[in-house]
Amino acid sequence: MSWNPQALPDLSGRTYAVTGGNAGIGYFISEQLAGAGAHVVILGRTPARLTTAADAIKNHHPHAEISTIRLDLADLESVAEAADSLNRLGRVDGLVENAGSTSPGRKRRTTRQGFELAVGTNHLGHFALTALAMPVLTASGARVVPMGSLITRLQPFDLDDLQTERKYSEFRAYAQSKHAVQSFGFELDRRLRAAGSKVTCVVAHPGFSLGSASPRRDGITDPQPLMRLFAPITQGKDRGAWPAVRAAVDPEATGGQFYGPARGGVGRPVPKTAVKVDRDPDRAARLWSLSEKLTGTTFDVH
């Protein structure tokens, strides 16, 4: 079936939670889901920014149903509180794990629990959130959508130095975190299948997406007309949202798929193939065990 990202199926009656849904790609994921009739739950760190995002969506879709939950993925206590809030919703049809630290800094920094900032936020925070929200995800037969990145094609995955303690650079830390996100997503799918779970996991990546090439949204984006000159190689964050949205709502999507832009960094969302290292079950099982140990979270899949 040909998928039109600008004509989504009717999502009335469904609830989707989007981490980092108050800014960037996450904002446009939230806006597109809400525009198709879904109740969208935006999770983010700052209440004021959550309110700004909710207002921006309602400016474009006056009847949108939006709610917010505070979530700081760099703090496992906040993660636990957010997961509890999700479980109390009673229904979550999709959890889009979009939030993340893209620029952890030239010097190595850590989360509240002492994890390297990028992997602690992008992977370990989402790992714990997914594990703790499994009651509502399972009850809803939800779809989990971890957000990967093309950076995984530019840097190897060193699981023995997951937190870049031996060798740190901002680029390497971010790449490590996104390898972990993708590896986790495919392993989650394998475990869900083995357990006969109603939950599925579909991984996505946004391609090359810039805020300056995005449509204007007050308090969210500030487009620059000259960025249109780079259209063949980059796109706005509204289009960067397309793969995750398709992964979340396409009725024909199946667990274990990987969606990204058709032309590498740009284009319509289509099935792609992730790098081999992130599809390795043995490495993923090691990552899973390490993630449980680091977060102190037992992740039971059933």
N, C-alpha and C positions, 0 to 999 in steps of 0.2 A: 504493500500500500504506500502511495506517495504521501509524505508527511508535510503538511503546511504549518509551519510554526506560527503563522499569523492568523490561523483559523483553528483554534484549539477545540477539542470536544467540550461539551457542556459539563462543567465540574460542579454544578449545583449540588449541595448536600455533602460535599467532600471537604475534608480539612487537611491542609498541608502546612507543616512547620518548616520554616526556612531559617537556618542559622546565618547570622550576618545579613539578614534580609532588609536591613535599614540603609545599606549603602552599596555602591558599585553594582556588580553583577547580581548580587543577592537581592538588591532592591528591584531590579527588573524581573528577576524570577518571581518575586512576590507580586509585582504589578501584573505580570502576565497571567499568573494563576488566579489572582483576584478578578481580573477582567473576564475570565472564563466562568466565573460564578462560584469559585471555591471560597471557603472560609480560610484565610491565611493567618497563621500565627507567626509573627516576626520575632526572632530571638536575637538580642544584641546587648552590648554592655551598658549603653548610655540611655537612660529614659528619655532625655530630650531628643536624641537622634531617632529613637523609636517612634516618638510622637511625630517628628518631622516627616518620616517615611510614611507613616499611616496617613497623614494629611495629604501628602503628595499623591498617594494612590487614590484617595477619595476625590481629589481634584480631577482625576482622569476617569474614575469609575465611581460616581457618586453613591451607588448602591453597594459598593464593596464592603465585605464583612472582614474586618481586620481586628486582631487582638495582638497583644505583645507580652513577651516574657523576658525578663532580664537574664542574660547569660554571659558569663565571662569564662571562655574556654581555657584560659590560663589559670583558673582557680577551680580545683576539683570540688570544693564546697559549693561554689556557684553552680557547677555542672549538676551536682546532686539535687540542688534545689530546683533547677530548671527541669530536670527529668521528672521530678515529683509533680511539677506543674503540668507537664505533658501527660503524665499518667492520669491526672485528675480530669483531663479533658474528656476522657472516655472514648474518644475516637481520633485517630490520626492516620489518614490514608497514605501520607507520604512524609518522610523526613529528609529534607534536602540539606546536606551537610556542606554548605557553601563557605561559611566563615573561615577566616584564617589570617595568619600573619604572613604577608608577602615580603616584608622588609624587616627582618628581625634585628638588623643593626650591624654596623661594622665590627663592633665588639660583641662577644658572646654574652647574651643575657638569658635569664631564667624566669620561669613561671613561679607562682607562689609556692608550689611544691618542689621547686628546684630542678625542673626539667628545662632543657634548652628551649627557648621561646617558640621557635617555629614548629618543631616536632611536638612539643608539649601542647601547643594550641591546635595545630592543624590535624594532628593524628590522635594523640593521647586524650585530649579533651573530648573529641568526637567519639573515640572508642568507648570511653566511660559513659558518655551521654547515651549512646546507642544501647549499651548493655543495660543501663538503668531504666531506659524507656521501653525495654522489650515487652513489659506487660501490656501497654496500650498498643504497641506496634503489632504484637501477636494477635490481640483481640480484634484488631482492625484489618488484619491481612495486609499490612502496609508495605510500601515500597521504600527502601532506603537508598539514597542517592549520594554517595561520597563524591566530592569534587576533586578530580585529579588535575594534572597539568602537563603541557608539552615539555616542561623543563626536565621531565623524566627521560626524555630522549637525548638530553645534552650532558647528563651527569650520571655516573654509575651509582648503584645503591649499595652502601656499605653497612650491612646490618650489624656488624661488629663494632661500628662506631655510630650507632643510631643518633646519639645526641651530640655528635661532632665535638667530643671532648679531646680527641687526639689532634684533630685538624679542623679548625674552624674558618669558614668564610660565610658571608651572608648568602651567597649563591648556593654554596654546598649545603648549608643548613636548610634552605628552602627546598632544594631538590630532594634531600633526604626525607623531609616531611611529606612531600607529595608522592614519593615512591611508597612510603609507609601507608598513605591514604589509599592508594590504588591496590597495593598488596592486601590490605585489610578488606577492602571492598570485595575482591574476588574470593578471598578466604571466607568471608561472611556468607557469600552466595553458596560456596561449597558446603558449609556447615548447615545452612538452612535447608538445602536440598537433601542432605543426608538425614536430617531430622524430620523430613516431610512437613516442614513448616509452611504456613500460608504466607509468610513474609518473604519478599524477594529483595535482592540488592542489584542495582544497575549503576555502574560507574559512568561518570561523564567528565569531559574537560572543555573549557570555554574557548580554546584557541587564543589568538592575539586580540585582546579586547582592551580598549582605552576609554577612560571617562571623557576625554576631550573630543572623542568621535561619537559620543552618545547624544541622544536627544536631551534637550534641556528639561530638567526637573528642579524646581526651586528648592534650594537647600541640599540637593543631592548631586547634580552634575552641572558643569559649566562648559558647554561645548565650544570648540574652536573651529570656525569655518575652514581654516586652512588644512585641518586634518582630513578633509575629504580627498586631498591629493594622495593620501596614503591608503585609500580604500582597497586597492588590489592586495595589500599585504596585512591590513589590520581592519578592525571593525569596532563598532560601538559596543558598550557593555549590554545594551539591549539585545544585540544579536549573540553576544557571549553567553547570555542566559539560555538561549535556545536548546543546547544539548541537554542541560540539566532539566529543563522543563519537559522535553520529550522523554527523557529517562524516567521522569516522575509520573507522566500521565498517559503515554502511548499505550493503548490496550494491547498492542501486539509486541511490546517490549518484553523480553524474558530475562530472568535472573542471570547474571554473569556477563551481560552485554556491556559494551563500552561505546558511548556516544561522543562524537566530536564534530567539528566543522568539516564539511565535505572536502574543502581545499586546504587541508592542513590546519592553517590558523584562522581561516575565514570560511564562510559559507553556511549552507543549511545543515542542520544536524543529521548525521547519518551514523550507522554502526561503523566502528573503527576497531583496530587491534592495538592493545596496549603493549608496551615493551615486554619482552620475554621474562625478564627478571621479576617483574611484578605479577606474573602469572604462574610463578613457581610455587607449587603447594608446600614443598618442604620449607622453603624460606618463609613463606607466609605463616606456617604453623609455628615456627620459631618466633616470628614477630608477635603472633597472638599471645603466646605464653609470656613473652617479655612484657607485652603491654598490660597483661593481667597483673604481673608482678609489680611493675612500676606504679600503676594506678591503684593497686590494692582492690581491684574490681574483678570479681568472678563473672565471666561472661557465659552464661548458660544459653544455648540455642535450642529451642524446642518448638 
